[in-house]
């Protein structure tokens, strides 16, 4: 299985928007997300986070997506890469796709990084320490918009 990332283009935005629906569906296990009258989860951040969008690939198949921005919205730190969204489809979880594609995204953006996870997102709180294993990281709790988050800071080469 060949793992890669592919930079999304502007005409790929609707495909990422579709994947966001699956992402939000999975997160409703831990966190509430409103559903609009059209039956879709409401998500108003795609334009804001459409700076460095990637498809996570397993061979020729889309296995997920990542949205990277240049500033940490929780701390205001810049320059600082921030993983705004990261999602691996269920069929690819537990097979190393998340960690492998994460490594590729981090290599594409060397420098200071922040990754933040709301405490309510139990699955993400389990994934990130494993995926970042071997890196020198510092983590702390931070309050942001009424929620408590774990903010992890590290350097990527």
C-alpha positions in Angstrom: 0.0 0.0 0.0 1.5 3.3 -1.1 0.7 6.2 1.2 1.0 9.7 0.0 -0.5 13.2 0.2 -1.9 15.2 -2.7 -2.3 18.9 -2.6 -6.0 19.8 -3.2 -6.8 22.3 -5.8 -9.6 24.9 -5.7 -11.8 22.7 -7.8 -11.3 19.9 -5.2 -13.1 22.0 -2.6 -16.4 20.3 -3.0 -14.8 16.8 -2.5 -13.2 18.1 0.7 -16.6 19.5 1.8 -18.2 16.1 1.2 -15.4 14.5 3.3 -16.1 17.0 6.1 -19.6 15.6 6.4 -18.1 12.2 7.2 -15.6 13.8 9.6 -18.3 15.7 11.5 -20.5 12.6 11.5 -17.7 10.6 13.2 -17.1 13.4 15.8 -20.8 13.5 16.8 -20.0 10.4 18.9 -18.1 12.9 21.2 -19.3 16.4 20.4 -22.6 17.9 19.1 -22.7 19.4 15.6 -25.9 21.0 14.3 -27.5 19.7 11.2 -29.1 22.3 8.8 -32.4 22.1 7.1 -30.7 20.5 4.1 -29.7 17.5 6.3 -26.0 18.4 6.2 -23.8 19.2 9.2 -23.2 22.9 9.4 -19.5 23.8 8.9 -18.5 27.4 8.3 -14.7 27.1 8.4 -13.8 25.7 5.0 -12.9 29.0 3.4 -11.0 30.1 6.4 -9.0 26.8 6.6 -8.5 26.5 2.8 -4.8 27.5 2.8 -2.9 24.3 2.5 -5.4 21.5 1.8 -4.4 17.9 1.2 -6.0 14.6 0.3 -4.5 11.7 2.3 -4.0 8.9 -0.2 -3.8 5.2 0.0 -2.6 4.2 -3.5 -5.0 5.9 -5.8 -7.8 6.1 -3.3 -8.7 9.0 -1.1 -8.2 8.0 2.5 -8.9 11.3 4.2 -7.9 15.0 4.2 -5.8 17.5 6.1 -6.3 21.3 6.3 -3.2 23.2 7.4 -3.0 27.0 8.1 -0.2 29.3 9.0 -1.3 30.6 12.4 -2.6 29.0 15.6 -6.2 30.2 16.1 -6.1 29.3 19.8 -3.0 31.3 20.7 -2.6 33.7 17.8 1.0 32.6 17.3 2.5 33.2 13.9 4.5 32.0 12.2 3.2 28.6 13.4 1.7 25.8 11.3 -1.6 24.6 12.7 -3.5 21.4 11.8 -7.0 22.9 11.4 -8.6 19.6 10.4 -7.3 16.1 10.0 -9.4 13.1 9.0 -8.8 9.5 8.1 -11.7 7.5 6.7 -12.7 4.5 9.0 -11.7 1.9 6.4 -8.1 3.2 6.7 -7.8 3.6 10.4 -5.5 1.3 12.4 -3.4 0.6 9.4 -0.8 3.4 9.7 -2.4 5.7 7.1 -2.9 8.5 9.6 0.6 8.5 11.0 2.2 8.1 7.6 0.3 10.8 6.0 0.8 13.1 9.0 4.5 12.6 8.7 4.3 13.7 5.0 2.2 16.8 5.9 4.7 17.8 8.6 7.6 17.4 6.3 5.9 19.6 3.7 5.7 22.4 6.4 8.9 22.5 8.5 9.0 24.7 11.5 6.9 25.4 14.6 3.6 23.5 14.9 0.5 23.5 17.1 -2.1 20.8 17.2 -5.1 21.3 19.4 -7.7 18.8 20.4 -10.9 19.5 22.4 -11.1 17.3 25.6 -14.5 16.1 24.4 -12.9 14.4 21.3 -11.8 11.2 23.0 -10.7 9.5 19.7 -8.5 12.4 18.7 -7.0 12.6 22.2 -5.9 9.0 21.8 -4.7 9.3 18.2 -2.4 12.4 18.4 0.0 11.2 21.1 0.5 8.0 19.2 0.8 9.7 15.8 3.3 12.2 17.2 5.3 9.5 19.0 9.1 10.0 18.9 8.8 13.8 18.5 9.8 16.2 21.3 6.5 17.8 22.2 5.1 20.0 24.9 1.4 19.8 25.8 -0.8 22.0 27.9 -4.5 22.6 28.5 -5.9 25.8 27.1 -9.4 27.3 27.3 -10.8 28.4 24.0 -14.3 29.6 23.2 -15.8 27.9 26.2 -14.1 24.5 25.7 -10.9 23.0 27.2 -8.4 21.9 24.6 -5.0 20.1 24.8 -2.5 22.2 22.8 0.6 20.3 21.6 3.6 22.3 20.4 6.6 20.8 18.5 9.1 21.4 15.7 8.9 19.7 12.4 12.1 19.2 10.3 
